[in-house]
Amino acid sequence: MNKKKIIDTLANAVLELAEGLKLYLKYFVENVVNIIAEEGSAELCKAFTYTDYVVTLNYTNTFEKLYSSVQTFHFHGDVSNKIVLGINPDESDKLKTVDTTFIQFKKYHQRTLFETDTAYIRWLREKRDERSVEDNHLLVMGHSLDVTDKDIITELFDLANDVTILYHSKEVQSDYIANLVRIFGMDKFLLFRREKNLTFLPLDMDFTEFSETRAGNQLFDAFADTFV
C-alpha cells in the first residue's frame, strides 16, 4: 500500500470539494445577497454602525455587500480566491518532533500555503504597534467561539480592551460562555469580564444607544461569522 499516494489523493479530493463549495456559494448565496443588497430589504444590525475592520471566517462577501466596504479580512479565504477547508491542529502539532504526514489537511498549513491570512497578520502587527487602550473595541456576532478557532479568538480578545458578544437566545449565550471558559480557563474568563468589560447583548435589542456611545471612537474589529 502506497501511503503517500493515498494521502495525496485524499488531499486533492479536498481541493476539489473546496472548488465545488466556492461555486455553490458564489451562485446560490452571493447572487441572492446581491439582489437583497440592491433591494435594500435586509434587516441590518445597528451595532455595526461604527465598525472600522471586520475579520470573518466565512467565504462570501456578504458583510461588505450588506453593511459596508470597510476593510474585511477573510481569514479562511473567499469565493474569488483559495479557501481553507481543513481540520484544526491537535496535540501532535505541539510536539518537538511534529508528524507532518497529514499536515496538508490542517487549517494553519492551508492558511500559510494559500496566504489567506497574510493581510490579517500584517494588520494585526500594525494594531499591536499602535495599540491604545482607549480605542480597541471588539464586537462578535454569529461565531460559535468554539475552541476549534482558539488561535484567532485569543489573538483578538488579547488585543481588545472592550469585548461585546451578540447572541440570539439565552441558550446560545450559555454556549458562548462555556466555549470561552474552555479556551481561556475560568480565571482568565472572569478576569476578562472585569478588565475587558466582557458583555453579552441580545440581537433583538435596540442598538441605537450602543452605537452612539461608539461615535467618534474606533471600533477596531467586528468578528463575524453569521453569513455564509
C-alpha positions as CSV (number, residue, x, y, z in Angstrom):
1,M,0.0,0.0,0.0
2,N,1.4,3.4,-1.1
3,K,0.5,5.6,1.9
4,K,1.7,8.8,0.4
5,K,-0.3,8.2,-2.8
6,I,-3.4,7.6,-0.8
7,I,-2.9,10.8,1.3
8,D,-2.2,12.9,-1.8
9,T,-5.4,11.5,-3.5
10,L,-7.4,12.5,-0.4
11,A,-5.8,15.9,-0.3
12,N,-6.7,16.5,-4.0
13,A,-10.3,15.4,-3.2
14,V,-10.4,18.1,-0.5
15,L,-9.2,20.7,-3.0
16,E,-11.9,19.6,-5.5
17,L,-14.5,19.8,-2.8
18,A,-13.4,23.3,-1.9
19,E,-13.7,24.4,-5.5
20,G,-17.2,22.9,-5.6
21,L,-18.2,24.7,-2.4
22,K,-16.9,28.0,-3.9
23,L,-19.1,27.6,-6.9
24,Y,-22.2,26.8,-4.8
25,L,-21.6,29.8,-2.6
26,K,-20.9,32.2,-5.5
27,Y,-24.0,31.3,-7.5
28,F,-26.6,30.3,-4.8
29,V,-25.6,32.6,-2.0
30,E,-23.8,35.7,-3.3
31,N,-26.2,36.2,-6.1
32,V,-29.1,36.2,-3.6
33,V,-27.1,38.6,-1.4
34,N,-26.6,40.9,-4.4
35,I,-30.4,41.0,-5.0
36,I,-31.1,41.7,-1.3
37,A,-28.5,44.5,-1.3
38,E,-29.9,46.1,-4.4
39,E,-33.4,46.0,-2.9
40,G,-32.3,47.1,0.5
41,S,-34.6,44.6,2.1
42,A,-32.1,43.2,4.6
43,E,-32.7,43.9,8.3
44,L,-29.4,45.2,9.4
45,C,-27.9,45.3,12.9
46,K,-27.2,48.8,14.1
47,A,-24.4,47.5,16.3
48,F,-22.1,47.6,13.2
49,T,-22.6,51.3,12.5
50,Y,-19.1,52.3,13.6
51,T,-17.2,49.2,12.5
52,D,-13.8,50.0,11.1
53,Y,-12.5,46.5,10.4
54,V,-14.0,43.1,10.0
55,V,-12.5,39.7,10.5
56,T,-14.7,36.9,9.1
57,L,-14.3,33.2,8.8
58,N,-16.9,33.0,6.0
59,Y,-16.1,32.7,2.4
60,T,-18.7,35.1,0.9
61,N,-18.6,38.9,0.8
62,T,-22.0,39.3,2.5
63,F,-20.8,41.8,5.1
64,E,-19.3,44.1,2.5
65,K,-22.4,43.9,0.3
66,L,-25.0,44.5,3.0
67,Y,-23.2,46.7,5.5
68,S,-20.1,48.5,4.5
69,S,-17.0,48.4,2.3
70,V,-14.7,48.7,5.4
71,Q,-11.6,46.6,5.3
72,T,-12.6,43.0,5.7
73,F,-10.2,40.1,6.3
74,H,-11.4,36.8,5.1
75,F,-9.2,34.7,7.4
76,H,-10.1,31.5,5.6
77,G,-10.2,32.9,2.1
78,D,-13.1,33.9,-0.1
79,V,-15.1,32.7,-3.1
80,S,-12.9,34.6,-5.5
81,N,-9.6,33.0,-4.3
82,K,-8.4,29.9,-2.4
83,I,-10.3,28.9,0.7
84,V,-9.3,26.9,3.8
85,L,-11.2,23.7,4.2
86,G,-9.4,21.6,6.7
87,I,-9.1,20.4,10.3
88,N,-7.7,22.0,13.4
89,P,-4.3,21.4,14.9
90,D,-4.1,18.9,17.7
91,E,-1.7,17.9,20.5
92,S,0.6,16.3,17.9
93,D,1.3,19.7,16.4
94,K,2.8,20.9,19.6
95,L,5.4,18.2,19.9
96,K,9.1,18.9,19.3
97,T,9.1,16.4,16.5
98,V,5.8,17.0,14.6
99,D,4.3,14.3,12.5
100,T,3.6,16.2,9.2
101,T,2.0,13.2,7.4
102,F,-1.4,14.9,7.3
103,I,-0.2,18.5,7.6
104,Q,-1.8,19.5,4.3
105,F,-5.2,18.9,5.9
106,K,-4.5,21.3,8.7
107,K,-6.0,24.8,8.7
108,Y,-2.8,26.6,9.6
109,H,-1.0,24.8,6.8
110,Q,-3.6,25.8,4.2
111,R,-3.8,29.4,5.5
112,T,0.0,29.6,5.0
113,L,0.0,27.8,1.7
114,F,-2.9,29.9,0.2
115,E,-1.8,33.1,2.1
116,T,-5.4,33.7,3.2
117,D,-4.3,35.3,6.5
118,T,-1.4,37.4,5.2
119,A,-3.3,40.7,5.2
120,Y,-4.8,39.9,8.6
121,I,-1.3,39.2,10.1
122,R,0.0,42.5,8.7
123,W,-2.9,44.4,10.1
124,L,-2.6,42.6,13.5
125,R,1.0,43.6,13.7
126,E,0.2,47.2,12.9
127,K,-2.6,47.3,15.5
128,R,-0.2,46.0,18.2
129,D,2.4,48.5,17.3
130,E,-0.1,51.4,17.6
131,R,-2.1,49.9,20.4
132,S,-4.2,52.2,22.5
133,V,-6.3,51.0,25.4
134,E,-8.9,53.6,24.5
135,D,-9.9,52.5,21.1
136,N,-9.8,48.8,20.7
137,H,-13.4,47.5,20.8
138,L,-14.2,44.0,19.7
139,L,-17.7,43.1,18.5
140,V,-18.5,39.5,17.9
141,M,-21.6,38.2,16.1
142,G,-22.5,34.8,14.8
143,H,-19.4,32.9,15.6
144,S,-19.7,30.0,17.9
145,L,-16.5,30.9,19.8
146,D,-15.6,27.2,19.6
147,V,-12.2,26.0,20.7
148,T,-11.5,25.0,17.1
149,D,-10.8,28.6,16.3
150,K,-8.9,29.2,19.5
151,D,-5.9,30.8,17.8
152,I,-7.7,33.7,16.2
153,I,-10.1,34.1,19.2
154,T,-7.2,34.5,21.6
155,E,-5.4,37.0,19.4
156,L,-8.4,39.3,19.0
157,F,-9.5,39.1,22.6
158,D,-6.0,39.8,23.9
159,L,-5.7,42.9,21.6
160,A,-9.1,44.3,22.6
161,N,-9.8,46.3,25.8
162,D,-13.5,46.0,25.3
163,V,-15.4,42.9,24.1
164,T,-19.1,42.7,23.2
165,I,-20.7,39.5,22.1
166,L,-24.1,39.4,20.4
167,Y,-26.4,36.4,20.9
168,H,-29.9,35.5,19.7
169,S,-31.0,33.3,22.6
170,K,-30.1,32.6,26.2
171,E,-29.2,29.0,25.3
172,V,-26.7,30.3,22.7
173,Q,-25.3,32.8,25.3
174,S,-24.7,29.9,27.7
175,D,-22.9,28.0,25.0
176,Y,-20.7,31.1,24.3
177,I,-19.8,31.3,28.0
178,A,-18.9,27.6,28.1
179,N,-16.7,27.8,25.0
180,L,-14.8,30.8,26.3
181,V,-14.1,29.0,29.5
182,R,-12.8,26.1,27.5
183,I,-10.5,28.4,25.6
184,F,-9.2,30.7,28.4
185,G,-10.0,28.8,31.6
186,M,-12.2,30.1,34.4
187,D,-9.8,32.5,35.9
188,K,-8.9,34.3,32.7
189,F,-12.6,34.4,31.6
190,L,-13.6,36.1,34.9
191,L,-10.6,38.5,34.5
192,F,-11.9,39.4,31.0
193,R,-15.3,40.2,32.5
194,R,-13.7,42.7,34.8
195,E,-10.8,44.1,32.8
196,K,-12.1,43.9,29.3
197,N,-15.7,44.7,30.1
198,L,-16.8,41.4,28.5
199,T,-20.5,42.0,27.7
200,F,-23.3,39.8,26.2
201,L,-26.1,41.6,24.4
202,P,-29.2,40.1,22.7
203,L,-29.5,40.7,18.9
204,D,-33.1,41.8,19.2
205,M,-32.3,44.9,21.3
206,D,-32.3,48.5,20.0
207,F,-28.6,49.2,19.4
208,T,-29.1,53.0,18.8
209,E,-27.6,53.9,22.2
210,F,-24.9,51.2,21.9
211,S,-23.8,52.8,18.5
212,E,-23.9,56.3,19.8
213,T,-21.5,55.6,22.6
214,R,-19.0,54.5,20.0
215,A,-19.5,57.5,17.7
216,G,-16.1,59.1,17.3
217,N,-14.3,56.1,18.7
218,Q,-12.6,53.4,16.7
219,L,-14.5,50.1,16.8
220,F,-11.4,48.3,15.7
221,D,-12.9,45.0,14.7
222,A,-16.0,43.0,14.2
223,F,-15.5,39.3,14.3
224,A,-18.4,38.0,12.3
225,D,-19.3,34.5,11.1
226,T,-23.0,35.0,10.8
227,F,-23.2,35.0,7.0
228,V,-22.4,32.0,4.8
